Amino acid sequence: MKKIIQIFAIIFLAGTIFALTACGSRGIERDIVGAWAWDMDSAFEFVFDEDGTGVWGGAPFEWEIEDDELRMTLTDLDTNFEVHRWSPTIEDDTLTIESLQTNERYTYTRQ
């Protein structure tokens, strides 16, 4: 009987770890969807759509999150695409992004 309980405990633990890992990898991607106003000027905002598109201060972009890195490609440029790479964190209704190119840090509030 003790062996059966141990086996079920191991299976449960493995399932829990798998579920938490799966949720964590998609969590920021799911949580970032919506409108975010810059704390320094609420007229300047990000809007992240579920389909991987969005608007940043009036400019359209495409976005993806991979390995905890937010990549935004501005799509309104004629021939050159401008790619921004960020490290995003979300706590409650606050989005903080830190540029992986310039180390600048910005804070936004969910709208």
Secondary structure, DSSP 4 states (H G I P E B T S, - for coil): -HHHHHHHHHHHHHHHHHHHHHHHHHHHHHHT-EEEEETTEEEEEEEE-TTSEEEETTEEEEEEEETTEEEEEE--SSS--EEEEEEEEEETTEEEEEETTT--EEEEEE-
